[in-house]
Amino acid sequence: MEIWQIVGLALIVTIIGVLLRQFRPEIALQLTILTAVMIFLLVLGKVKVIIELLQSLADQANINSYYLLIVLKIVGISYLAEFGAQICRDAGEGALATKVELAAKISVLVLAIPIIAAIMESLIRLMP
Amino acid sequence: MSFNLVLTVAGIGILVGILAMLLNESGRKEMAQAVTIAGVVVVLYIVVQSMSQLFDLVKSVFQLY
């Protein structure tokens, strides 16, 4: 999907959204959510290519693919949480958005536990 | 395909807004409320479907299981 199509879609939705927000704010919000989903669906095909490149590079450098998988999961979690939190904040629910971000941070931390443990292990091995 | 869905939602929004305004002007407040709720439910159906599609795609691309 090309960039001008995405920009055009976003501009048209912005104009219609300004019109709708005056008398139907709830449908304007849903229109925004739908557009965000659509733009990400269009972009995700290219993200797949980037991830395949990263995986092949990691294979060539003999990095354990387990760590790459963790990093990928963290990126996915942060994207989803950002998506939800931003929509909540747009609708004026700042408290809910903060909670979503907190949950995302905690799950990222849980995913990072194996990496932290590996670092600690190698540190302990280095110490005399 | 994606463009059509967004324009459909925008059309539903404008249509529901005008209908609700007309019903309000002619003194049928409860009908206007019903039309608004129906519009929101129809749009929510579309939005939830495409959101589940997005979540499935994100799960498969970032291997979140």
Backbone of each chain as ProteinMPNN parsed JSONL, in Angstrom:
{"seq_chain_A": "MEIWQIVGLALIVTIIGVLLRQFRPEIALQLTILTAVMIFLLVLGKVKVIIELLQSLADQANINSYYLLIVLKIVGISYLAEFGAQICRDAGEGALATKVELAAKISVLVLAIPIIAAIMESLIRLMP", "coords_chain_A": {"N_chain_A": [[0.851, -1.198, 0.0], [0.506, 2.217, -0.812], [2.019, 5.365, 0.185], [0.655, 7.732, -0.387], [-1.965, 6.948, -0.574], [-2.58, 6.268, 2.042], [-2.243, 8.735, 3.332], [-4.226, 10.212, 2.041], [-6.526, 8.793, 2.827], [-6.419, 9.28, 5.596], [-6.714, 12.066, 5.658], [-9.264, 12.445, 4.521], [-10.821, 11.094, 6.395], [-10.299, 12.681, 8.604], [-11.547, 15.089, 7.892], [-14.241, 14.28, 7.63], [-14.567, 13.419, 10.23], [-14.367, 15.764, 11.751], [-16.705, 16.982, 10.951], [-18.593, 15.091, 11.863], [-18.166, 15.056, 14.595], [-19.498, 17.208, 15.659], [-22.255, 16.62, 15.9], [-22.529, 13.808, 16.33], [-20.623, 12.509, 18.368], [-19.96, 9.921, 19.256], [-20.002, 8.166, 17.087], [-18.073, 9.35, 15.542], [-15.794, 8.791, 17.014], [-15.684, 6.006, 16.725], [-15.255, 5.861, 14.027], [-12.688, 6.91, 13.878], [-11.277, 4.864, 15.22], [-11.659, 2.735, 13.45], [-10.328, 3.68, 11.189], [-7.705, 3.816, 12.137], [-7.221, 1.101, 12.558], [-7.421, 0.155, 9.927], [-5.287, 1.487, 8.633], [-3.132, 0.392, 9.972], [-3.448, -2.283, 9.247], [-2.846, -2.089, 6.559], [-0.164, -1.434, 6.661], [1.067, -3.511, 7.922], [1.856, -5.647, 6.31], [4.288, -4.842, 5.295], [5.794, -4.649, 7.582], [6.113, -7.307, 8.169], [7.976, -8.112, 6.262], [10.235, -6.721, 7.175], [10.618, -7.993, 9.615], [11.224, -10.579, 8.794], [13.679, -10.088, 7.556], [15.187, -9.283, 9.798], [15.178, -11.682, 11.181], [16.64, -13.33, 9.474], [19.092, -12.055, 9.518], [19.751, -12.398, 12.218], [20.022, -15.138, 12.261], [22.275, -15.447, 10.667], [24.176, -14.198, 12.26], [24.371, -15.927, 14.285], [22.801, -15.574, 16.603], [20.85, -16.452, 19.375], [17.626, -17.41, 18.566], [15.606, -17.242, 20.314], [15.87, -14.945, 21.895], [15.42, -12.936, 20.017], [12.781, -13.465, 19.433], [11.576, -12.757, 21.836], [12.032, -9.995, 21.826], [10.518, -9.28, 19.605], [7.967, -9.949, 20.52], [7.733, -8.074, 22.55], [7.686, -5.713, 21.082], [5.265, -6.056, 19.719], [3.414, -6.135, 21.868], [3.792, -3.541, 22.899], [2.944, -2.02, 20.745], [0.192, -2.727, 20.524], [-0.783, -1.911, 23.02], [-0.252, 0.808, 22.949], [-1.933, 1.569, 20.893], [-4.509, 1.017, 21.984], [-4.418, 2.673, 24.259], [-4.087, 5.206, 23.214], [-6.475, 5.585, 21.858], [-8.286, 5.537, 23.974], [-7.408, 7.84, 25.292], [-7.972, 9.796, 23.416], [-10.722, 9.791, 23.527], [-11.109, 11.005, 25.891], [-10.681, 9.54, 28.189], [-8.464, 9.539, 30.184], [-7.529, 8.261, 32.509], [-8.077, 5.555, 32.137], [-6.452, 5.054, 29.959], [-3.92, 5.345, 31.088], [-3.926, 3.141, 32.772], [-3.984, 1.02, 30.94], [-1.49, 1.371, 29.779], [0.113, 0.858, 31.973], [-0.429, -1.866, 32.399], [0.662, -2.892, 30.063], [3.354, -2.266, 30.45], [3.944, -3.9, 32.615], [3.549, -6.435, 31.513], [5.52, -6.443, 29.566], [7.758, -6.345, 31.187], [7.56, -8.824, 32.452], [7.998, -10.482, 30.267], [10.616, -9.845, 29.809], [12.027, -11.031, 31.807], [13.509, -13.54, 31.422], [15.725, -12.584, 29.935], [16.906, -10.776, 31.711], [17.601, -12.567, 33.723], [19.479, -14.098, 32.348], [21.492, -12.216, 31.916], [22.232, -11.698, 34.56], [23.216, -14.19, 35.263], [25.469, -14.445, 33.593], [26.972, -12.375, 34.592], [27.49, -13.245, 37.18], [29.041, -15.422, 36.587], [31.243, -14.138, 35.565], [32.336, -12.944, 37.772], [34.9, -13.397, 40.195]], "CA_chain_A": [[0.0, 0.0, 0.0], [1.39, 3.37, -0.99], [1.899, 6.366, 1.249], [-0.336, 8.767, -0.677], [-3.295, 6.417, -0.27], [-2.785, 6.356, 3.497], [-2.423, 10.148, 3.683], [-5.549, 10.608, 1.562], [-7.521, 8.192, 3.723], [-6.397, 9.977, 6.886], [-7.254, 13.425, 5.496], [-10.714, 12.364, 4.324], [-11.443, 10.732, 7.678], [-10.221, 13.836, 9.506], [-12.58, 16.065, 7.528], [-15.554, 13.742, 8.009], [-14.613, 13.359, 11.678], [-14.673, 17.105, 12.281], [-18.142, 17.199, 10.7], [-19.416, 14.185, 12.681], [-17.987, 15.298, 16.019], [-20.43, 18.231, 16.133], [-23.539, 16.091, 16.369], [-22.462, 12.394, 16.721], [-19.238, 12.233, 18.776], [-19.652, 8.499, 19.484], [-19.688, 7.527, 15.814], [-16.794, 9.909, 15.1], [-14.748, 8.025, 17.698], [-15.573, 4.678, 16.109], [-14.654, 6.077, 12.706], [-11.242, 7.036, 14.099], [-10.729, 3.539, 15.533], [-11.669, 1.93, 12.225], [-9.263, 4.156, 10.302], [-6.419, 3.395, 12.692], [-7.097, -0.335, 12.273], [-7.194, -0.033, 8.493], [-3.936, 1.924, 8.268], [-2.163, -0.584, 10.454], [-3.573, -3.482, 8.425], [-2.145, -1.851, 5.303], [1.275, -1.329, 6.876], [1.599, -4.71, 8.563], [2.509, -6.488, 5.314], [5.692, -4.431, 5.17], [6.464, -4.996, 8.843], [6.456, -8.725, 8.056], [9.239, -8.197, 5.505], [11.325, -6.272, 8.054], [10.864, -9.017, 10.635], [11.932, -11.685, 8.146], [15.075, -9.646, 7.387], [15.841, -9.338, 11.111], [15.384, -13.078, 11.559], [17.73, -13.912, 8.692], [20.332, -11.467, 10.04], [20.059, -13.041, 13.493], [20.509, -16.482, 11.961], [23.649, -15.354, 10.17], [25.067, -13.805, 13.34], [24.317, -16.988, 15.299], [22.146, -15.148, 17.84], [19.763, -17.356, 19.751], [16.392, -16.813, 18.05], [14.724, -17.063, 21.459], [15.922, -13.554, 22.323], [14.76, -12.142, 18.983], [11.342, -13.691, 19.595], [11.135, -11.939, 22.978], [12.011, -8.591, 21.408], [9.357, -9.129, 18.721], [6.753, -9.944, 21.352], [7.669, -6.799, 23.273], [7.239, -4.696, 20.127], [3.826, -6.274, 19.49], [2.656, -5.704, 23.054], [3.808, -2.08, 23.018], [2.092, -1.426, 19.717], [-1.234, -2.907, 20.846], [-1.127, -1.094, 24.178], [-0.244, 2.199, 22.519], [-3.147, 1.721, 20.101], [-5.664, 1.117, 22.882], [-4.31, 3.807, 25.173], [-4.272, 6.44, 22.461], [-7.912, 5.744, 21.58], [-8.922, 5.924, 25.242], [-7.067, 9.221, 25.615], [-8.703, 10.642, 22.472], [-12.109, 9.884, 23.959], [-11.166, 11.715, 27.159], [-10.545, 8.622, 29.327], [-7.039, 9.501, 30.458], [-7.208, 7.305, 33.569], [-8.097, 4.222, 31.539], [-5.272, 4.943, 29.095], [-2.762, 5.109, 31.954], [-3.959, 1.754, 33.262], [-3.589, 0.144, 29.829], [-0.038, 1.47, 29.624], [0.721, 0.161, 33.115], [-0.527, -3.307, 32.142], [1.631, -3.224, 29.011], [4.704, -2.23, 31.015], [4.15, -5.08, 33.461], [3.728, -7.657, 30.716], [6.842, -6.378, 28.938], [8.742, -6.709, 32.214], [7.481, -10.278, 32.643], [8.651, -11.115, 29.12], [12.053, -9.576, 29.833], [12.659, -11.737, 32.932], [14.575, -14.46, 31.003], [16.922, -11.852, 29.517], [17.548, -10.273, 32.931], [18.214, -13.708, 34.402], [20.676, -14.497, 31.603], [22.536, -11.22, 32.194], [22.704, -11.931, 35.928], [24.002, -15.43, 35.273], [26.793, -14.234, 33.017], [27.686, -11.498, 35.518], [27.967, -14.044, 38.297], [30.121, -16.251, 36.064], [32.422, -13.302, 35.352], [32.937, -12.576, 39.056], [35.813, -14.436, 40.692]], "C_chain_A": [[0.888, 1.25, 0.0], [1.052, 4.474, 0.001], [0.809, 7.377, 0.917], [-1.757, 8.27, -0.405], [-3.604, 6.555, 1.216], [-3.039, 7.804, 3.907], [-3.804, 10.623, 3.244], [-6.651, 10.083, 2.45], [-7.599, 8.961, 5.03], [-7.006, 11.371, 6.761], [-8.768, 13.391, 5.352], [-11.409, 12.049, 5.643], [-11.385, 11.889, 8.657], [-11.338, 14.828, 9.202], [-13.955, 15.563, 7.947], [-15.69, 13.705, 9.53], [-14.93, 14.701, 12.306], [-16.161, 17.394, 12.109], [-18.991, 16.382, 11.672], [-19.35, 14.54, 14.161], [-18.975, 16.327, 16.555], [-21.731, 17.63, 16.635], [-23.509, 14.624, 16.757], [-21.06, 12.047, 17.189], [-18.93, 10.755, 18.897], [-19.304, 7.795, 18.183], [-18.387, 8.079, 15.251], [-15.638, 9.153, 15.734], [-14.548, 6.668, 17.04], [-14.963, 4.763, 14.726], [-13.138, 6.193, 12.837], [-10.616, 5.674, 14.365], [-10.607, 2.714, 14.26], [-10.543, 2.366, 11.288], [-7.897, 3.734, 10.813], [-6.177, 1.92, 12.382], [-6.734, -0.556, 10.813], [-5.768, 0.347, 8.109], [-2.918, 0.906, 8.757], [-2.233, -1.873, 9.652], [-2.807, -3.31, 7.121], [-0.635, -1.895, 5.489], [1.883, -2.652, 7.312], [2.287, -5.651, 7.577], [3.983, -6.147, 5.174], [6.472, -4.747, 6.433], [6.917, -6.455, 8.8], [7.789, -8.899, 7.334], [10.418, -7.817, 6.389], [11.663, -7.353, 9.07], [11.597, -10.211, 10.028], [13.406, -11.342, 7.94], [15.825, -9.762, 8.706], [16.139, -10.781, 11.489], [16.548, -13.687, 10.776], [19.074, -13.349, 9.158], [20.747, -12.141, 11.344], [20.58, -14.457, 13.271], [21.962, -16.448, 11.505], [24.624, -15.017, 11.282], [25.074, -14.817, 14.475], [23.775, -16.5, 16.644], [21.011, -16.123, 18.112], [18.431, -16.719, 19.361], [15.369, -16.596, 19.161], [14.684, -15.595, 21.89], [15.24, -12.638, 21.309], [13.243, -12.25, 19.114], [10.793, -12.837, 20.737], [11.028, -10.474, 22.564], [10.802, -8.33, 20.511], [8.071, -9.059, 19.523], [6.601, -8.62, 22.066], [7.19, -5.691, 22.33], [5.742, -4.826, 19.879], [2.985, -5.779, 20.643], [2.639, -4.186, 23.133], [2.931, -1.448, 21.954], [0.622, -1.522, 20.104], [-1.647, -1.996, 21.99], [-1.199, 0.378, 23.802], [-1.525, 2.525, 21.758], [-4.363, 1.922, 21.002], [-5.618, 2.365, 23.733], [-4.573, 5.119, 24.443], [-5.762, 6.683, 22.168], [-8.646, 6.162, 22.843], [-8.661, 7.394, 25.529], [-7.8, 10.194, 24.694], [-10.136, 10.845, 22.924], [-12.23, 10.535, 25.321], [-11.049, 10.842, 28.388], [-9.067, 8.463, 29.658], [-6.656, 8.46, 31.493], [-7.122, 5.899, 33.009], [-6.852, 4.005, 30.686], [-4.034, 4.663, 29.932], [-2.731, 3.679, 32.462], [-3.537, 0.78, 32.17], [-2.079, 0.166, 29.664], [0.679, 0.755, 30.761], [0.713, -1.34, 32.875], [0.491, -3.725, 31.09], [3.039, -3.242, 29.576], [4.963, -3.487, 31.838], [4.337, -6.315, 32.595], [5.041, -7.64, 29.955], [7.918, -6.801, 29.936], [8.76, -8.213, 32.44], [8.183, -10.999, 31.498], [10.162, -10.947, 29.187], [12.769, -10.336, 30.937], [13.744, -12.717, 32.475], [15.853, -13.748, 30.605], [17.668, -11.334, 30.743], [18.258, -11.397, 33.662], [19.495, -14.131, 33.689], [21.815, -13.523, 31.863], [23.126, -11.446, 33.571], [23.616, -13.145, 35.984], [25.403, -15.184, 34.729], [27.619, -13.306, 33.885], [28.293, -12.316, 36.651], [29.139, -14.921, 37.849], [31.419, -15.435, 35.899], [33.135, -13.0, 36.673], [33.793, -13.708, 39.599], [35.261, -15.154, 41.91]], "O_chain_A": [[1.885, 1.321, 0.718], [-0.037, 4.516, 0.573], [0.106, 7.841, 1.815], [-2.642, 9.051, -0.054], [-4.717, 6.904, 1.608], [-3.923, 8.083, 4.717], [-4.479, 11.347, 3.976], [-7.59, 10.802, 2.792], [-8.686, 9.263, 5.522], [-7.733, 11.813, 7.651], [-9.478, 14.187, 5.965], [-12.436, 12.639, 5.978], [-12.304, 12.075, 9.454], [-11.993, 15.345, 10.108], [-14.742, 16.302, 8.539], [-16.775, 13.928, 10.067], [-15.676, 14.774, 13.283], [-16.801, 17.969, 12.99], [-19.966, 16.879, 12.235], [-20.32, 14.364, 14.898], [-19.271, 16.341, 17.75], [-22.263, 18.055, 17.661], [-24.411, 14.197, 17.478], [-20.349, 11.344, 16.471], [-17.791, 10.342, 18.677], [-18.427, 6.932, 18.155], [-17.665, 7.364, 14.556], [-14.624, 8.898, 15.085], [-13.421, 6.226, 16.82], [-14.244, 3.861, 14.296], [-12.392, 5.65, 12.022], [-9.562, 5.352, 13.816], [-9.584, 2.074, 14.018], [-9.884, 1.531, 10.669], [-7.03, 3.341, 10.033], [-5.076, 1.531, 11.994], [-5.85, -1.353, 10.497], [-5.112, -0.371, 7.355], [-1.958, 0.591, 8.055], [-1.204, -2.498, 9.395], [-2.191, -4.255, 6.627], [0.095, -2.333, 4.6], [3.071, -2.894, 7.101], [3.204, -6.378, 7.959], [4.821, -7.023, 4.964], [7.658, -5.073, 6.376], [7.974, -6.798, 9.328], [8.623, -9.714, 7.729], [11.459, -8.475, 6.376], [12.833, -7.606, 9.358], [12.482, -10.789, 10.66], [14.279, -12.19, 8.122], [16.947, -10.266, 8.749], [17.197, -11.085, 12.039], [17.342, -14.455, 11.321], [20.075, -14.066, 9.192], [21.925, -12.423, 11.563], [21.462, -14.924, 13.992], [22.772, -17.29, 11.891], [25.765, -15.481, 11.272], [25.706, -14.594, 15.508], [24.226, -16.949, 17.698], [20.308, -16.557, 17.2], [18.138, -15.6, 19.783], [14.393, -15.867, 18.986], [13.622, -15.06, 22.209], [14.564, -11.68, 21.686], [12.516, -11.273, 18.933], [9.705, -12.269, 20.638], [10.06, -9.794, 22.903], [10.141, -7.299, 20.631], [7.199, -8.232, 19.257], [5.496, -8.092, 22.185], [6.392, -4.839, 22.719], [5.029, -3.824, 19.834], [1.979, -5.097, 20.449], [1.593, -3.595, 23.404], [2.25, -0.456, 22.216], [-0.113, -0.537, 20.029], [-2.714, -1.382, 21.955], [-2.076, 1.108, 24.262], [-2.124, 3.586, 21.935], [-5.142, 2.857, 20.82], [-6.63, 3.04, 23.919], [-5.201, 6.029, 24.985], [-6.245, 7.814, 22.22], [-9.52, 7.028, 22.804], [-9.56, 8.118, 25.956], [-8.202, 11.278, 25.119], [-10.709, 11.918, 22.739], [-13.331, 10.619, 25.866], [-11.28, 11.305, 29.505], [-8.483, 7.4, 29.446], [-5.597, 7.841, 31.393], [-6.218, 5.137, 33.351], [-6.269, 2.921, 30.683], [-3.192, 3.851, 29.55], [-1.667, 3.071, 32.575], [-2.814, -0.179, 32.439], [-1.454, -0.87, 29.439], [1.717, 0.125, 30.554], [1.713, -2.017, 33.113], [1.111, -4.782, 31.205], [3.836, -4.117, 29.237], [6.046, -4.069, 31.779], [5.182, -7.158, 32.894], [5.628, -8.695, 29.714], [8.861, -7.513, 29.59], [9.822, -8.814, 32.6], [8.873, -11.996, 31.711], [10.909, -11.789, 28.69], [13.997, -10.296, 31.008], [14.817, -12.738, 33.077], [16.948, -14.231, 30.893], [18.893, -11.428, 30.822], [19.369, -11.221, 34.162], [20.482, -14.483, 34.335], [22.966, -13.933, 32.015], [24.342, -11.398, 33.756], [24.646, -13.139, 36.658], [26.394, -15.638, 35.3], [28.843, -13.427, 33.921], [29.445, -12.116, 37.035], [30.091, -15.144, 38.597], [32.524, -15.951, 36.065], [34.353, -12.823, 36.712], [33.425, -14.875, 39.464], [35.911, -16.052, 42.444]]}, "seq_chain_B": "MSFNLVLTVAGIGILVGILAMLLNESGRKEMAQAVTIAGVVVVLYIVVQSMSQLFDLVKSVFQLY", "coords_chain_B": {"N_chain_B": [[-10.907, -2.206, -0.572], [-10.551, -1.756, 2.164], [-10.895, 0.921, 2.218], [-13.574, 1.208, 1.52], [-14.961, 0.287, 3.78], [-14.399, 2.222, 5.716], [-15.538, 4.482, 4.555], [-18.177, 3.62, 4.509], [-18.782, 3.589, 7.252], [-18.519, 6.313, 7.814], [-20.609, 7.31, 6.239], [-22.818, 6.071, 7.492], [-22.67, 7.362, 9.937], [-23.18, 10.084, 9.268], [-25.749, 9.835, 8.18], [-27.228, 8.802, 10.362], [-26.929, 10.936, 12.096], [-28.322, 13.002, 10.757], [-30.883, 11.872, 10.6], [-31.525, 11.582, 13.318], [-31.523, 14.237, 14.058], [-33.675, 15.232, 12.534], [-35.812, 13.722, 13.613], [-35.752, 14.668, 16.195], [-36.46, 17.328, 15.792], [-39.085, 17.036, 14.93], [-40.259, 16.346, 17.246], [-40.013, 13.734, 18.275], [-38.48, 12.408, 20.509], [-37.793, 9.927, 21.674], [-37.694, 8.18, 19.523], [-35.562, 9.27, 18.146], [-33.475, 8.755, 19.909], [-33.498, 5.944, 19.748], [-32.765, 5.541, 17.077], [-30.19, 6.601, 17.145], [-28.915, 4.789, 18.9], [-29.154, 2.429, 17.457], [-27.592, 3.039, 15.22], [-25.062, 3.3, 16.439], [-24.701, 0.686, 17.328], [-24.604, -0.784, 14.928], [-22.327, 0.327, 13.707], [-20.469, -0.351, 15.631], [-20.415, -3.101, 15.356], [-19.14, -3.407, 12.863], [-16.668, -2.218, 13.498], [-15.709, -3.848, 15.566], [-15.384, -6.29, 14.272], [-13.331, -5.665, 12.408], [-11.366, -4.999, 14.179], [-10.85, -7.402, 15.475], [-9.748, -8.763, 13.384], [-7.425, -7.24, 13.033], [-6.117, -7.765, 15.494], [-5.658, -10.5, 15.292], [-3.873, -10.51, 13.157], [-1.742, -9.012, 14.203], [-1.004, -10.718, 16.243], [-0.088, -12.913, 14.763], [1.997, -11.812, 13.271], [3.845, -10.707, 15.125], [4.243, -12.909, 16.604], [2.889, -13.411, 19.042], [1.658, -15.394, 21.396]], "CA_chain_B": [[-11.736, -2.935, 0.395], [-10.465, -1.104, 3.463], [-11.437, 2.253, 2.024], [-15.033, 1.11, 1.494], [-15.489, 0.12, 5.134], [-14.293, 3.524, 6.407], [-16.553, 5.386, 3.995], [-19.48, 3.13, 4.987], [-18.998, 4.065, 8.626], [-18.746, 7.758, 7.761], [-21.966, 7.5, 5.728], [-23.778, 5.715, 8.542], [-22.636, 8.413, 10.951], [-23.876, 11.278, 8.792], [-27.172, 9.481, 8.034], [-27.83, 8.715, 11.7], [-26.992, 12.29, 12.649], [-29.417, 13.764, 10.134], [-32.167, 11.268, 11.009], [-31.795, 11.909, 14.72], [-31.865, 15.663, 14.121], [-35.035, 15.377, 11.997], [-36.773, 13.174, 14.576], [-35.771, 15.577, 17.331], [-37.201, 18.528, 15.415], [-40.516, 16.732, 14.852], [-40.788, 16.061, 18.568], [-39.988, 12.311, 18.654], [-37.198, 12.263, 21.187], [-37.421, 8.527, 21.939], [-37.302, 7.579, 18.245], [-34.216, 9.763, 17.828], [-32.558, 7.961, 20.745], [-33.427, 4.578, 19.225], [-31.978, 5.585, 15.842], [-28.783, 6.784, 17.53], [-28.363, 3.553, 19.468], [-29.036, 1.464, 16.364], [-26.411, 3.404, 14.434], [-23.845, 2.971, 17.188], [-24.526, -0.773, 17.367], [-24.182, -1.249, 13.598], [-20.93, 0.725, 13.505], [-19.646, -1.129, 16.566], [-20.276, -4.43, 14.753], [-18.087, -3.313, 11.841], [-15.385, -1.897, 14.128], [-15.217, -4.999, 16.331], [-14.909, -7.288, 13.311], [-12.024, -5.335, 11.837], [-10.375, -5.019, 15.251], [-10.423, -8.782, 15.72], [-8.838, -9.068, 12.275], [-6.139, -6.605, 13.336], [-5.442, -8.444, 16.598], [-5.156, -11.775, 14.779], [-2.701, -10.247, 12.315], [-0.632, -8.619, 15.074], [-0.539, -11.916, 16.952], [0.683, -13.795, 13.89], [3.232, -11.175, 12.812], [4.798, -10.584, 16.221], [4.301, -14.217, 17.272], [2.369, -13.306, 20.413], [0.63, -16.408, 21.622]], "C_chain_B": [[-11.735, -2.226, 1.733], [-11.102, 0.287, 3.391], [-12.958, 2.249, 2.131], [-15.622, 1.074, 2.893], [-15.504, 1.457, 5.867], [-15.375, 4.477, 5.89], [-17.951, 4.952, 4.396], [-19.789, 3.67, 6.374], [-19.272, 5.569, 8.633], [-20.161, 8.054, 7.273], [-23.01, 7.184, 6.766], [-23.84, 6.817, 9.584], [-23.42, 9.638, 10.519], [-25.38, 11.022, 8.708], [-27.87, 9.466, 9.396], [-27.954, 10.101, 12.316], [-28.155, 13.066, 12.086], [-30.769, 13.223, 10.569], [-32.52, 11.656, 12.437], [-32.204, 13.373, 14.856], [-33.302, 15.892, 13.656], [-36.064, 14.901, 13.01], [-36.88, 14.071, 15.798], [-36.628, 16.802, 17.031], [-38.7, 18.262, 15.394], [-41.063, 16.223, 16.181], [-40.846, 14.597, 18.945], [-38.634, 11.988, 19.258], [-36.794, 10.806, 21.312], [-37.021, 7.809, 20.653], [-35.89, 8.017, 17.864], [-33.175, 8.997, 18.627], [-32.369, 6.566, 20.164], [-32.579, 4.534, 17.958], [-30.502, 5.735, 16.162], [-28.172, 5.487, 18.025], [-28.186, 2.504, 18.376], [-27.805, 1.757, 15.513], [-25.131, 3.019, 15.131], [-23.596, 1.468, 17.178], [-24.032, -1.295, 16.021], [-22.713, -0.916, 13.357], [-20.013, -0.094, 14.402], [-19.405, -2.531, 16.014], [-19.139, -4.423, 13.732], [-16.722, -3.134, 12.503], [-14.822, -3.114, 14.85], [-14.693, -6.08, 15.394], [-13.518, -6.937, 12.798], [-10.964, -5.306, 12.928], [-9.917, -6.436, 15.541], [-9.485, -9.247, 14.61], [-7.437, -8.511, 12.56], [-5.399, -7.372, 14.415], [-4.892, -9.786, 16.135], [-3.879, -11.564, 13.981], [-1.503, -9.873, 13.178], [-0.079, -9.836, 15.792], [0.308, -12.791, 16.047], [1.99, -13.144, 13.47], [4.273, -11.112, 13.929], [4.904, -11.849, 17.054], [3.938, -14.136, 18.755], [1.344, -14.405, 20.614], [0.507, -16.71, 23.095]], "O_chain_B": [[-12.778, -2.098, 2.374], [-11.742, 0.761, 4.33], [-13.56, 3.137, 2.734], [-16.628, 1.723, 3.178], [-16.472, 1.796, 6.547], [-16.033, 5.177, 6.659], [-18.825, 5.793, 4.605], [-20.893, 4.142, 6.646], [-20.143, 6.044, 9.362], [-20.839, 8.931, 7.81], [-23.981, 7.924, 6.923], [-24.917, 7.171, 10.063], [-24.223, 10.176, 11.282], [-26.187, 11.864, 9.104], [-28.949, 10.034, 9.565], [-28.948, 10.413, 12.973], [-28.896, 13.714, 12.825], [-31.688, 13.984, 10.871], [-33.661, 12.012, 12.733], [-33.089, 13.721, 15.638], [-34.057, 16.636, 14.281], [-37.067, 15.574, 13.249], [-37.957, 14.223, 16.373], [-37.406, 17.26, 17.867], [-39.497, 19.118, 15.777], [-42.189, 15.729, 16.247], [-41.62, 14.218, 19.824], [-37.768, 11.387, 18.623], [-35.634, 10.454, 21.097], [-36.141, 6.948, 20.66], [-35.114, 7.229, 17.324], [-32.124, 8.631, 18.102], [-31.251, 6.058, 20.089], [-31.777, 3.619, 17.771], [-29.656, 5.09, 15.543], [-27.064, 5.119, 17.635], [-27.194, 1.775, 18.363], [-27.068, 0.847, 15.132], [-24.216, 2.479, 14.51], [-22.459, 1.015, 17.042], [-23.146, -2.148, 15.971], [-21.947, -1.749, 12.872], [-18.919, -0.485, 13.995], [-18.32, -3.088, 16.182], [-18.286, -5.31, 13.73], [-15.748, -3.793, 12.136], [-13.626, -3.394, 14.772], [-13.679, -6.717, 15.681], [-12.631, -7.79, 12.752], [-9.79, -5.558, 12.655], [-8.741, -6.664, 15.822], [-8.553, -10.015, 14.848], [-6.423, -9.181, 12.367], [-4.198, -7.613, 14.292], [-3.793, -10.178, 16.529], [-2.924, -12.33, 14.102], [-0.388, -10.338, 12.94], [1.133, -9.99, 15.941], [1.309, -13.354, 16.489], [2.998, -13.835, 13.322], [5.443, -11.426, 13.71], [5.572, -11.865, 18.088], [4.607, -14.724, 19.605], [0.256, -14.338, 20.043], [-0.31, -17.543, 23.488]]}, "name": "protein", "num_of_chains": 2, "seq": "MEIWQIVGLALIVTIIGVLLRQFRPEIALQLTILTAVMIFLLVLGKVKVIIELLQSLADQANINSYYLLIVLKIVGISYLAEFGAQICRDAGEGALATKVELAAKISVLVLAIPIIAAIMESLIRLMPMSFNLVLTVAGIGILVGILAMLLNESGRKEMAQAVTIAGVVVVLYIVVQSMSQLFDLVKSVFQLY"}
